[in-house]
Amino acid sequence: MSIFNELKERGLVFQTTDEEALEKALAEGTVSFYSGYDPTADSLHLGHLVPILVCRHLQLAGHKPFPLVGGATGLVGDPSFKDAERSLQTKETVDGWVDKIKGQLSSFLDFETGDNKAVMINNYDWFGSISFIDFLRDVGKYFTVNYMMSKESVKKRIETGISYTEFAYQIMQGYDFYELNRLYDVTLQIGGSDQWGNMTAGTELLRRKADKIGHVMTVPLITDSTGKKFGKSEGNAIWLDADKTSPYEMYQFWLNVMDDDAVRFLKIFTFLSLDEIAEIEEAFNAARHERLAQKVLAREVVTLVHGQAAYEQALNITEQLFAGNIKSLSAQELKQGLSNVPNYAVQTDDSLNLVDILVTAGISPSKRQAREDITNGAIYINGDRIQDLDYTLSENDKIAGELTVVRRGKKKYAVLTF
């Protein structure tokens, strides 16, 4: 199976400028290609992962990637399907974000070996030295206002207002393609489906200014089986930075995808072969309650993003919390596994009597209920059931001298910090 057909089979191709010509180019020789990432935060998130994985598939098939971090375009802001203009960041802030994103991209692509090793690009390298007059004369003259107004990303913002800064963004992205073609013979751009208008600005500039043909391939916007945009958890992005979204949190995210999505996501987000995924699908459908597809998905993606050790730690935290084996986990592991549970900072004047602390920390609604919970065996301290109404927390109840885990019933956790 050709690499293009495999990408289609995996659900990774949404739209192309010329599918037949692109498939032919990928089959006949090495294609130099790029995908751009604007530094709008200090980390990439799950939404960026799909084009990154497409880049990795293409590199594994022998093609040469030029990942581009938008040190210049990140200073401007992309209007594509945004309701309002982005807040502009300082150059120092953007430069810091550029460095972090470069580091993240380096973990997915090979920058060290082979004729097709990846080359990192920052578009500030050419935009930083070009004058406004030269840009208008040498680039702007190839774009009519009618052409620019026809882009969906612009039309959606006309009613609410769009600044010239964001209006010109598509020309800047188009110029990226032109420069990469001029410098490195890049002939293919890859991006999200919401970038179609900006990406085809590049093929237009190549055609008009250099009389060359460039290809564009977009990846689909990933949604779950209910149509909800994928990559959000409780309204928050799933970040690729472990300090922003821990490996355990990412593991749980994948572990909890719906049955109807699990196999499709295995094709999109993992490098398991299609034959392997077909075998997993058969076993999964025979016993969906065992959640085999989700477990494999969580294993593969967490290992890909954070490494084998991080996956093993996330799995261990999951298993130990499920079993209630709190004391087998370190304070750092507990902070990962219980990051979303209520947290109460114990004050120096708080009573450490168990009844009192249950009420003060909001674990039980009243002293009467707290006494009932303790008497009925519903209260656990660091995994141990406590049924003594006179029990008082002490230094021995602190894990690593800093936190105590309280459980009420089967699933209600709280963390006390000292």
NUMI-442838 format. One record per residue: x, y, z of N, C-alpha, C in turn; residue in one letter. Coordinates in steps of 0.1 Angstrom, whole numbers, padded with zeros to 4 digits, always signed. Atoms other than C-alpha are relative to their C-alpha. Layout:
N
XYZXYZXYZa/...
end
This chain:
418
+0008-0012+0000+0000+0000+0000+0009+0013+0000m/-0008-0012+0000+0014+0034-0009-0003+0008+0013s/+0001-0008-0012+0020+0059+0019-0013+0009-0001i/+0012-0009+0001-0008+0082+0005-0013-0008+0003f/+0012+0008-0002-0033+0054+0005-0001-0005+0015n/+0000+0004-0014-0023+0043+0040-0005+0012+0008e/+0006-0012-0008-0029+0079+0053-0015+0001-0002l/+0015+0000+0003-0063+0078+0036-0007-0010+0008k/+0007+0012-0007-0071+0044+0051+0000+0003+0015e/+0000-0003-0015-0062+0058+0086-0009+0012+0003r/+0009-0011-0002-0085+0087+0081+0008+0013+0003g/-0008-0012-0002-0057+0113+0080+0001+0010-0012l/+0001-0009+0012-0065+0129+0046-0014+0006-0001v/+0013-0007+0002-0092+0155+0044-0002+0006-0013f/+0001-0008+0012-0085+0176+0014+0014+0002-0007q/-0013-0003+0007-0058+0180-0013-0003+0009-0012t/+0001-0008+0012-0052+0204-0041-0001-0008-0013t/+0000+0009+0011-0046+0176-0066+0004-0014+0005d/-0003+0013-0006-0049+0141-0052+0008-0009-0008e/-0007+0009+0009-0037+0122-0082+0015+0005-0002e/-0014-0005+0002-0006+0145-0087+0008-0002+0013a/-0008+0002-0013+0003+0143-0050+0003-0014+0002l/-0003+0014-0002+0000+0106-0048+0011-0005-0009e/-0011+0003+0010+0022+0103-0079+0013+0005+0005k/-0012-0006-0005+0048+0126-0064+0006-0008+0012a/-0004+0007-0012+0049+0107-0031+0005-0014-0004l/-0004+0013+0004+0053+0074-0050+0013+0000-0008a/-0011+0000+0010+0080+0085-0074+0014+0004+0006e/-0012-0004-0006+0106+0100-0051-0001+0007+0013g/+0000-0007-0013+0115+0120-0020-0007+0014-0002t/+0007-0013+0000+0091+0149-0014+0004+0008+0013v/-0003-0009-0011+0103+0178+0008-0013+0007+0004s/+0013-0005-0005+0073+0190+0029+0001+0007+0013f/-0001-0007-0012+0065+0213+0057-0014+0001+0007y/+0012-0002-0007+0039+0218+0084+0003+0011+0011s/-0003-0012-0008+0037+0251+0104-0007+0000+0013g/+0006+0000-0013+0030+0256+0141+0003+0014+0006y/-0002-0013-0006+0025+0291+0155+0001-0001+0015d/-0002+0000-0015+0037+0297+0191-0010+0009+0007p/+0010-0007-0007+0004+0308+0206-0001-0003+0015t/-0002+0004-0014+0013+0291+0239+0013-0006+0002a/-0014+0006-0003+0043+0275+0256+0000-0015-0003d/+0000+0014+0003+0032+0241+0244-0010-0003-0011s/+0010+0005+0009+0015+0223+0216-0010-0009+0008l/+0010+0008-0007-0017+0204+0224-0005-0011-0010h/+0004+0012+0008-0036+0174+0211-0005+0003-0014l/+0004-0004+0013-0050+0193+0182+0011+0001-0010g/-0012+0000+0009-0015+0197+0168+0005-0014-0003h/-0007+0013+0001-0007+0160+0172-0003-0007-0014l/+0003+0007+0013-0025+0149+0140+0009+0004-0011v/-0009-0003+0011-0005+0169+0115+0015-0005+0003p/-0014+0005-0004+0027+0160+0135+0001-0015-0004i/-0001+0014+0003+0019+0123+0131+0000-0003-0015l/-0001+0001+0015+0013+0127+0094+0014+0003-0005v/-0014-0003+0003+0047+0143+0092+0009-0012+0003c/-0008+0012-0004+0062+0113+0110-0003-0012-0010r/+0003+0011+0010+0044+0088+0087+0008+0003-0013h/-0007-0003+0012+0058+0106+0057+0015-0001+0001l/-0014+0002-0002+0093+0107+0071+0004-0014+0000q/-0003+0015-0001+0092+0070+0079-0001-0006-0014l/+0001+0005+0014+0082+0065+0042+0011+0006-0009a/-0011-0005+0008+0113+0084+0031+0000+0014-0004g/+0002-0014+0004+0101+0119+0026+0007+0010+0011h/-0008-0009-0008+0119+0150+0041-0008+0011+0007k/+0008-0011-0007+0102+0172+0068+0007+0012+0003p/-0005-0013-0004+0107+0208+0074-0010+0007+0010f/+0010-0006-0010+0087+0216+0106+0004+0015+0002p/-0002-0014-0001+0082+0253+0108-0007+0006+0012l/+0006-0007-0012+0077+0273+0140-0001+0015-0004v/+0003-0014+0005+0061+0307+0133+0005+0011+0009g/-0005-0011-0008+0084+0331+0151-0005+0014-0004g/+0006-0012+0006+0070+0358+0128-0015+0000+0000a/+0015+0001+0001+0034+0347+0122-0006-0001+0014t/+0005+0001-0013+0031+0340+0159-0002+0014+0007g/+0001-0014-0005+0036+0378+0165-0013+0007-0006l/+0011-0006+0007+0006+0385+0142-0013-0006+0004v/+0012+0007-0004-0021+0359+0149-0008-0004-0012g/+0008+0005+0011-0041+0337+0126-0015+0002+0003d/+0014-0002-0003-0078+0347+0123-0009-0012-0003p/+0008+0011+0005-0089+0313+0110-0010-0005+0010s/+0011+0005-0008-0123+0305+0125+0001+0004+0015f/+0000-0006-0013-0116+0326+0156-0011+0011+0001k/+0010-0010-0002-0144+0347+0170+0005+0014+0002d/-0005-0013-0002-0122+0375+0180+0015+0000-0002a/-0014-0001+0003-0087+0388+0174+0008-0005+0013e/-0009+0004-0011-0059+0372+0195+0007+0012+0006r/-0008-0010-0007-0041+0392+0221+0015-0002-0005s/-0013+0001+0005-0007+0401+0207+0010-0002+0011l/-0011+0003-0010+0024+0388+0226+0012+0008-0003q/-0013-0006+0003+0058+0404+0230+0009-0010-0007t/-0009+0009+0007+0086+0391+0209+0008-0009+0009k/-0007+0008-0010+0104+0379+0240-0008-0012+0004e/+0009+0011-0004+0074+0358+0250-0001-0010-0011t/+0001+0009+0011+0070+0344+0215+0013-0008-0002v/-0013+0007+0002+0107+0336+0212+0001-0012+0010d/+0000+0011-0010+0104+0316+0245-0009-0012-0004g/+0010+0010+0004+0074+0297+0232+0006-0008-0013w/-0006+0007+0012+0093+0290+0199+0009-0011+0004v/-0010+0010-0005+0121+0273+0218-0007-0013+0006d/+0007+0011-0006+0097+0251+0237-0007-0009-0010k/+0007+0007+0010+0077+0241+0207+0010-0008-0009i/-0010+0007+0007+0109+0233+0188+0004-0013+0007k/-0003+0012-0008+0118+0209+0216-0010-0011+0000g/+0010+0010+0001+0085+0192+0215+0000-0007-0014q/+0000+0006+0013+0086+0187+0177+0012-0010-0002l/-0012+0008+0001+0121+0172+0181-0002-0014+0005s/+0003+0013-0005+0106+0143+0200-0008-0009-0009s/+0009+0008+0009+0084+0132+0171+0007-0003-0013f/-0007+0001+0013+0107+0136+0141+0015-0002+0002l/-0014+0003-0001+0142+0124+0134+0008+0011-0007d/-0008-0011+0005+0166+0153+0131+0015-0003-0001f/-0014+0004-0001+0198+0133+0133+0005-0009-0011e/-0005+0010+0009+0200+0105+0107-0007+0000-0013t/+0005+0002+0014+0195+0098+0070+0000+0013-0008g/+0001-0011+0010+0192+0119+0039-0013+0008+0002d/+0013-0007-0002+0157+0128+0049-0002+0004+0014n/+0001-0005-0014+0165+0140+0084-0008+0013+0000k/+0008-0012-0001+0142+0168+0095+0009+0012+0002a/-0006-0012-0002+0152+0204+0094-0009+0010+0006v/+0008-0009-0007+0138+0229+0119+0001+0014-0006m/+0000-0013+0007+0127+0262+0104-0008+0010+0009i/+0007-0011-0007+0117+0296+0120-0003+0011-0010n/+0003-0009+0011+0099+0319+0096+0004+0015+0003n/-0006-0013-0003+0113+0349+0115+0013+0002-0007y/-0012-0001+0007+0145+0341+0096-0001+0009-0013d/+0001-0008+0011+0131+0357+0065-0009+0013+0002w/+0008-0012-0002+0104+0380+0078+0007+0011+0008f/-0007-0009-0008+0128+0396+0103+0008+0010-0008g/-0009-0008+0008+0149+0411+0075-0007+0007-0012s/+0006-0005+0011+0123+0420+0049-0007+0013+0004i/+0007-0012-0003+0110+0456+0047-0014+0000-0004s/+0014+0000+0003+0074+0465+0046-0002+0004-0015f/+0001-0004+0014+0078+0482+0012+0003-0012-0009i/-0004+0011+0009+0096+0452-0003-0011-0011+0001d/+0011+0011-0001+0069+0428+0011-0012+0004-0008f/+0012-0004+0008+0041+0449-0005+0003-0002-0015l/-0004+0001+0014+0060+0451-0038+0002-0014-0005r/-0004+0013+0005+0073+0416-0040-0010-0011+0002d/+0010+0011-0004+0045+0396-0024-0014+0005-0001v/+0014-0005-0001+0014+0417-0018-0006+0002-0014g/+0006-0003+0013+0010+0426-0055-0006-0013-0007k/+0006+0012+0006+0002+0389-0063-0013-0004+0006y/+0013+0003-0006-0029+0389-0041-0010+0011-0002f/+0011-0010+0001-0061+0407-0050-0008+0000+0013t/+0009-0001-0012-0084+0419-0022-0012-0010-0002v/+0011+0009+0002-0112+0399-0038+0004-0014+0003n/-0005+0014-0003-0091+0367-0035+0001-0002+0015y/-0002+0001-0014-0083+0374+0001-0013+0000+0007m/+0013-0001-0006-0119+0383+0010-0008-0013-0002m/+0008+0012+0003-0131+0350-0005+0003-0011+0010s/-0003+0011-0009-0114+0329+0022-0010-0001+0012k/+0010+0002-0010-0138+0314+0047+0004+0006+0014e/-0005-0005-0012-0116+0324+0076-0002+0015+0001s/+0002-0014+0000-0119+0360+0066-0015+0004+0000v/+0014-0003+0001-0156+0360+0056-0007-0002+0014k/+0007+0002-0013-0166+0347+0091+0003+0011+0010k/-0003-0011-0009-0149+0377+0107-0004+0014-0005r/+0003-0013+0006-0161+0405+0084-0010+0007+0009i/+0011-0006-0007-0193+0411+0104+0005+0005+0014e/-0004-0005-0013-0175+0414+0138+0012+0008-0001t/-0012-0009+0002-0144+0431+0124+0013-0008+0000g/-0013+0006+0000-0109+0420+0114+0010+0010-0003i/-0010-0010+0002-0078+0440+0116+0008-0003-0013s/-0009+0002+0011-0054+0445+0087+0011-0010+0003y/-0010+0009-0005-0029+0426+0108-0004-0015-0003t/+0005+0014+0002-0049+0394+0108-0004-0003-0015e/+0004+0002+0014-0062+0400+0073+0012-0004-0009f/-0013+0003+0008-0026+0399+0060+0006-0013+0003a/-0006+0013-0004-0019+0366+0078+0002-0010-0011y/-0001+0010+0011-0027+0345+0048+0011+0003-0010q/-0011-0004+0009-0002+0364+0027+0014-0005+0006i/-0012+0004-0007+0025+0357+0053+0002-0015-0001m/-0001+0014+0000+0017+0320+0054+0003-0004-0015q/-0003+0003+0014+0017+0320+0016+0015+0002-0003g/-0014-0004+0003+0052+0336+0016+0009-0011+0007y/-0008+0011-0006+0064+0308+0040+0002-0011-0011d/-0001+0011+0010+0056+0282+0013+0010+0004-0011f/-0008-0004+0011+0073+0303-0014+0015+0000+0004y/-0014+0000-0004+0105+0308+0007+0005-0014+0002e/-0005+0014-0002+0107+0271+0017+0002-0007-0013l/-0002+0005+0013+0103+0262-0019+0013+0005-0007n/-0012-0006+0006+0130+0286-0030+0013-0005+0007r/-0012+0004-0008+0154+0276-0002+0003-0015+0000l/-0002+0014-0002+0148+0239+0001-0008-0009-0009y/+0008+0008+0010+0126+0228-0028-0012-0007+0006d/+0012+0005-0006+0096+0222-0005-0012+0001-0009v/+0011+0000+0009+0066+0212-0026-0013-0004+0006t/+0013+0004-0006+0040+0201-0001-0001+0006+0014l/+0003-0006-0014+0024+0218+0029-0011-0009+0006q/+0010+0008-0007+0004+0198+0055-0005+0009+0012i/+0006-0008-0011-0020+0214+0080-0014-0005+0003g/+0014+0004-0004-0054+0212+0097-0009+0006-0011g/+0010-0003+0010-0085+0215+0076-0004+0015+0002s/+0004-0014-0002-0092+0250+0091+0011+0009-0006d/-0011-0008+0006-0059+0262+0074-0001+0000-0015q/+0001+0001+0015-0071+0255+0038+0002+0013-0007w/-0002-0013+0006-0074+0291+0029+0014+0006+0000g/-0014-0005-0002-0040+0301+0043+0009-0008-0008n/-0009+0009+0007-0024+0271+0027+0000+0001-0015m/+0001-0002+0015-0037+0276-0008+0005+0014-0004t/-0006-0013+0003-0025+0312-0006+0015-0003-0004a/-0014+0004+0004+0010+0295-0008+0001-0006-0014g/-0001+0006+0014+0002+0275-0039-0003+0011-0010t/+0003-0011+0009-0012+0307-0055+0012+0008-0002e/-0012-0008+0001+0019+0326-0047+0011-0007-0008l/-0009+0008+0007+0041+0298-0060-0003+0000-0015l/+0004+0000+0014+0021+0297-0092+0003+0013-0007r/+0000-0013+0007+0020+0334-0099+0014+0006+0001r/-0013-0007-0001+0055+0345-0087+0011-0009-0005k/-0011+0009+0004+0076+0314-0095-0004-0010-0011a/+0005+0009+0011+0055+0296-0121+0003-0015+0004d/-0002+0014-0005+0057+0264-0099-0013-0005+0006k/+0012+0007-0006+0031+0239-0086+0004-0005+0013i/-0001+0006-0014+0028+0232-0049-0012-0008+0003g/+0011+0008-0004+0007+0207-0032-0004+0004+0015h/+0005-0002-0013-0015+0211-0001-0008-0012+0004v/+0008+0011-0006-0029+0183+0021-0004+0004+0014m/+0005-0002-0014-0051+0189+0051-0004-0012+0007t/+0004+0011-0008-0058+0166+0079-0014+0004+0006v/+0013-0003-0005-0094+0164+0093+0000+0006+0014p/+0003-0004-0014-0107+0182+0124-0005-0013+0006l/+0004+0012-0007-0110+0153+0148-0011+0002+0010i/+0011-0001-0009-0143+0149+0165-0004-0014+0005t/+0005+0013-0005-0158+0122+0187-0013-0004-0007d/+0012+0006+0007-0188+0101+0177-0012+0009+0002s/+0011-0009-0002-0211+0128+0191+0001+0013-0008t/-0002-0012+0007-0196+0155+0169+0008+0010+0008g/-0007-0010-0009-0178+0172+0198+0015+0001-0005k/-0014-0002+0004-0144+0187+0189+0009-0008+0010k/-0009+0009-0008-0117+0163+0201+0012+0007+0005f/-0012-0005-0006-0089+0171+0224-0002+0009+0012g/+0003-0009-0011-0107+0190+0251-0005-0010+0012k/+0004+0008-0011-0112+0176+0286-0005+0010+0011s/+0006-0009-0010-0136+0195+0310+0003+0015-0005e/-0003-0013+0005-0130+0225+0287+0014+0004-0001g/-0015-0003+0001-0092+0224+0289+0007-0008-0010n/-0007+0007+0010-0068+0215+0262+0009-0011+0007a/-0009+0010-0004-0048+0183+0265+0014+0003-0006i/-0012-0005+0005-0013+0196+0263+0011-0011-0001w/-0011+0010+0002+0018+0177+0251+0011+0002+0010l/-0010-0002-0011+0039+0193+0279-0005-0007+0013d/+0004+0008-0012+0039+0170+0309-0003+0008+0012a/+0003-0009-0011+0039+0199+0333-0014+0007-0001d/+0013-0006+0002+0006+0212+0318-0011-0011+0000k/+0009+0012-0001-0011+0178+0313+0009-0012+0003t/-0009+0010-0004+0006+0150+0332-0003-0013-0008s/+0002+0012+0007+0011+0116+0316-0012-0008+0005p/+0011+0007-0006-0014+0101+0340-0013+0006-0005y/+0012-0006+0005-0040+0127+0329-0003-0003-0015e/+0001+0004+0014-0033+0120+0293-0004-0015-0002m/+0003+0014+0001-0035+0083+0299-0015-0002+0003y/+0014+0001-0004-0069+0087+0316-0009+0006-0012q/+0008-0006+0011-0081+0109+0287-0003-0011-0011f/+0001+0010+0011-0074+0081+0261-0008-0012+0006w/+0007+0011-0006-0087+0054+0285-0015+0002+0000l/+0014-0003-0001-0120+0071+0286-0007+0004-0012n/+0007-0003+0012-0128+0076+0250-0011-0010-0003v/+0012+0008+0002-0161+0062+0238+0003-0012-0009m/-0002+0012+0008-0163+0027+0224+0000+0002-0015d/+0002-0003+0015-0175+0040+0190+0012+0007-0006d/-0011-0008+0005-0143+0061+0187+0013-0007+0001d/-0013+0006-0004-0116+0038+0200+0008-0006-0011a/-0007+0007+0011-0107+0018+0169+0004+0011-0010v/-0004-0011+0009-0108+0049+0147+0012+0008+0005r/-0011-0007-0005-0085+0067+0170+0013-0008+0000f/-0012+0008+0001-0061+0038+0170+0007+0002-0014l/-0006-0003+0014-0057+0044+0132+0006+0013-0001k/-0004-0014+0001-0053+0081+0136+0013+0003+0009i/-0010-0004-0010-0031+0084+0167+0011-0010+0003f/-0010+0010-0003-0009+0053+0167+0007-0004-0013t/-0007+0005+0011+0017+0037+0145-0001-0015-0001f/+0003+0014+0002+0003+0002+0149-0004-0002-0014l/+0004+0002+0014-0001-0014+0115-0015-0002-0001s/+0014+0002+0002-0036-0016+0100-0004-0014+0003l/+0003+0014-0003-0035-0054+0103+0000-0002+0015d/+0000+0001-0014-0026-0051+0140-0013+0006+0006e/+0012-0007-0005-0055-0027+0146-0012-0008-0004i/+0012+0009+0003-0079-0051+0128-0001-0011+0010a/+0000+0010-0010-0069-0078+0152-0005+0005+0013e/+0005-0006-0013-0074-0055+0182-0015+0003-0001i/+0014-0003+0001-0108-0045+0168-0009-0012+0002e/+0007+0013-0001-0119-0081+0165-0002-0004+0015e/+0001+0004-0014-0110-0088+0201-0008+0010+0009a/+0007-0011-0007-0124-0055+0213-0015-0002-0001f/+0014+0002+0003-0158-0061+0197-0006-0012+0007n/+0005+0013-0007-0160-0096+0213-0002+0002+0015a/+0002-0002-0014-0157-0081+0248+0003+0015+0003a/-0002-0015-0001-0161-0043+0248+0002+0004+0015r/-0001-0004-0014-0164-0042+0286+0014+0000+0005h/-0014+0001-0004-0127-0051+0288+0008+0012-0005e/-0006-0013+0005-0119-0018+0269+0015-0002-0005r/-0014+0003+0005-0089-0034+0251+0004+0011-0009l/-0004-0010+0010-0089-0008+0223+0004+0013+0008a/-0004-0012-0007-0088+0021+0248+0013-0002+0008q/-0012+0002-0008-0061+0005+0269+0012+0000-0010k/-0011-0001+0009-0039+0000+0238+0002+0014-0005v/-0001-0014+0004-0047+0035+0226+0008+0009+0010l/-0006-0008-0011-0037+0050+0260+0015-0004+0001a/-0014+0005+0000-0005+0029+0260+0008+0006-0011r/-0008-0004+0012+0006+0038+0225+0002+0016+0000e/-0001-0015+0001-0001+0076+0227+0009+0005+0011v/-0008-0005-0011+0013+0082+0261+0015-0004-0002v/-0014+0004+0003+0045+0062+0252+0006+0009-0011t/-0005-0009+0012+0048+0082+0219+0003+0014+0005l/-0002-0014-0004+0044+0116+0236+0010+0001+0012v/-0008-0002-0012+0061+0110+0270+0010-0011+0003h/-0010+0011-0002+0081+0077+0267-0006-0012+0008g/+0005+0012-0006+0078+0042+0281-0001+0001+0015q/+0000-0001-0015+0087+0051+0317-0012+0008+0005a/+0012-0008-0003+0059+0077+0318-0012-0008-0001a/+0012+0009+0001+0034+0052+0305-0001-0010+0011y/+0000+0010-0011+0044+0026+0330-0004+0006+0013e/+0003-0007-0012+0041+0051+0358-0015+0004+0000q/+0015-0003+0001+0006+0063+0346-0008-0013+0002a/+0007+0013-0002-0005+0026+0344+0000-0004+0014l/-0001+0004-0014+0008+0019+0379-0009+0009+0009n/+0009-0009-0008-0010+0050+0393-0014-0004-0001i/+0014+0004+0002-0042+0039+0377-0004-0013+0007t/+0003+0012-0007-0040+0004+0390+0000+0001+0015e/-0001-0001-0014-0030+0013+0425-0011+0009+0006q/+0012-0008-0005-0057+0040+0429-0013-0008-0001l/+0012+0009+0001-0083+0015+0416+0000-0010+0011f/-0001+0010-0011-0071-0010+0442+0000+0006+0014a/-0001-0007-0013-0069+0017+0469+0013-0001+0007g/-0013+0002-0006-0032+0010+0475+0007+0014+0000n/-0006-0013+0000-0024+0046+0483+0015+0000+0004i/-0014-0001-0005+0008+0039+0503+0010-0005-0009k/-0010+0005+0009+0024+0022+0474+0004+0010-0010s/-0003-0011+0009+0025+0055+0455+0008+0011+0007l/-0007-0012-0005+0049+0084+0460-0009+0012+0000s/+0007-0013-0001+0038+0119+0468-0002+0006-0014a/+0001-0006+0013+0046+0129+0432-0010-0008-0009q/+0009+0008+0007+0026+0100+0418-0015+0003+0004e/+0013-0004-0005-0003+0109+0440-0005+0014-0005l/+0003-0013+0005-0002+0145+0429-0005-0001-0015k/+0005+0002+0014-0006+0133+0393-0014-0007+0000q/+0012+0007+0001-0033+0108+0400-0012+0007+0007g/+0011-0006-0007-0053+0130+0423+0000+0016-0003l/-0001-0015+0003-0047+0164+0406-0013+0007-0001s/+0013-0006+0002-0084+0169+0399-0010-0002+0012n/+0009+0002-0011-0098+0160+0433+0001+0012+0009v/-0001-0011-0010-0106+0185+0461+0012+0000+0008p/-0012-0002-0008-0076+0198+0479-0002+0010+0011n/+0002-0009-0011-0076+0213+0513+0014+0002+0007y/-0012-0003-0007-0046+0231+0528-0003+0002+0015a/+0002+0000-0015-0046+0223+0566+0006+0012+0006v/-0005-0012-0007-0042+0255+0587+0005-0004+0014q/-0007+0003-0012-0021+0256+0618-0010-0001+0012t/+0010+0000-0011-0052+0262+0640-0012-0009-0002d/+0010+0011+0003-0073+0234+0624+0001-0011+0010d/+0000+0012-0008-0084+0206+0647+0003-0012-0009s/-0004+0011+0008-0068+0174+0634-0008-0013+0004l/+0009+0011-0003-0095+0152+0650-0007-0004-0013n/+0006+0004+0013-0109+0131+0622-0014+0005-0003l/+0014-0006+0002-0145+0142+0627+0001+0014-0004v/-0001-0014+0003-0135+0178+0627+0006+0003-0014d/-0007-0003+0013-0111+0177+0597-0009-0005-0012i/+0009+0004+0011-0137+0158+0576-0010+0011-0003l/+0009-0011+0002-0161+0187+0581+0007+0013-0005v/-0008-0012+0004-0135+0215+0578+0004-0001-0014t/-0005+0001+0013-0121+0201+0546-0012-0003-0010a/+0011+0002+0009-0156+0196+0531-0002-0014-0005g/+0002+0013+0005-0154+0159+0528-0013-0006+0005i/+0013+0004-0005-0184+0152+0550-0008+0013+0003s/+0007-0013-0001-0212+0179+0552-0003+0004+0014p/+0003-0004-0014-0217+0178+0590+0007-0010+0009s/-0006+0009-0010-0203+0163+0622-0008-0012+0001k/+0008+0012-0001-0232+0140+0624+0003-0010-0011r/-0003+0009+0011-0226+0127+0589+0014-0006+0001q/-0014+0005-0001-0188+0125+0596+0000-0012+0010a/+0000+0011-0009-0195+0103+0626-0006-0012-0006r/+0006+0011+0007-0218+0081+0606+0010-0006-0010e/-0010+0005+0010-0192+0078+0578+0011-0008+0007d/-0011+0007-0007-0165+0068+0603-0005-0013+0005i/+0006+0012-0007-0187+0043+0622-0003-0010-0010t/+0004+0010+0010-0199+0027+0590+0011-0005-0009n/-0012+0005+0007-0164+0022+0577+0002+0006-0014g/-0001-0007+0013-0167+0047+0548+0012+0009-0002a/-0011-0009+0000-0136+0067+0557+0014-0008+0000i/-0014+0006+0001-0100+0057+0546+0010+0011+0001y/-0011-0009+0000-0068+0075+0554+0012-0007-0006i/-0011+0006+0008-0041+0067+0529-0002-0015-0003n/+0004+0014+0004-0060+0035+0520-0004-0008+0012g/+0003+0008-0012-0065+0023+0556-0014+0005+0005d/+0013-0004-0005-0101+0022+0569+0002+0004+0015r/+0000-0005-0014-0105+0042+0601-0014+0001+0005i/+0013+0000-0006-0135+0036+0624+0000+0005+0014q/-0002-0005-0013-0122+0053+0655-0005+0015+0000d/+0005-0014-0001-0142+0085+0663+0009+0010+0006l/-0010-0009-0007-0113+0098+0684+0013+0001-0008d/-0013+0000+0008-0087+0093+0656+0004+0014-0003y/-0006-0013+0002-0064+0123+0653+0011-0001-0010t/-0011+0001+0009-0042+0129+0623+0013+0004+0006l/-0013-0003-0005-0005+0129+0630+0011+0000-0011s/-0011+0000+0010+0029+0131+0613+0000-0014-0008e/-0001+0013+0006+0026+0093+0606-0010-0001-0012n/+0010+0000+0010-0004+0101+0583+0004+0008-0012d/-0004-0008+0011+0016+0124+0560+0009-0008-0009k/-0008+0006+0010+0030+0109+0528+0011+0009-0004i/-0012-0009+0003+0065+0123+0522-0001+0013+0008a/+0001-0012-0008+0057+0147+0550-0008+0012-0005g/+0007-0012+0006+0034+0168+0529-0015-0002-0003e/+0014+0002+0003+0000+0152+0521-0006-0013+0006l/+0008+0011-0005-0027+0129+0533-0012-0002-0009t/+0011+0003+0009-0052+0111+0511-0012-0005+0008v/+0012+0004-0006-0087+0108+0524-0010-0005-0010v/+0010+0005+0009-0113+0086+0508-0013-0002+0007r/+0013+0002-0006-0150+0087+0516-0008-0009-0010r/+0007+0009+0008-0169+0057+0502+0009-0006-0010g/-0008+0007+0010-0157+0040+0470+0009+0009-0009k/-0007-0008+0011-0146+0069+0448+0003+0015+0004k/-0002-0014-0003-0147+0103+0466+0013+0002+0008k/-0014-0003-0005-0111+0114+0472+0001+0014+0004y/-0004-0014-0004-0097+0145+0489+0015-0001+0004a/-0014+0000-0004-0061+0155+0495+0002+0011+0010v/-0003-0010-0011-0050+0173+0527+0015+0003-0002l/-0014-0004+0001-0018+0192+0523+0004+0008+0013t/-0004-0006-0013+0002+0205+0553+0012+0010-0003f/
end
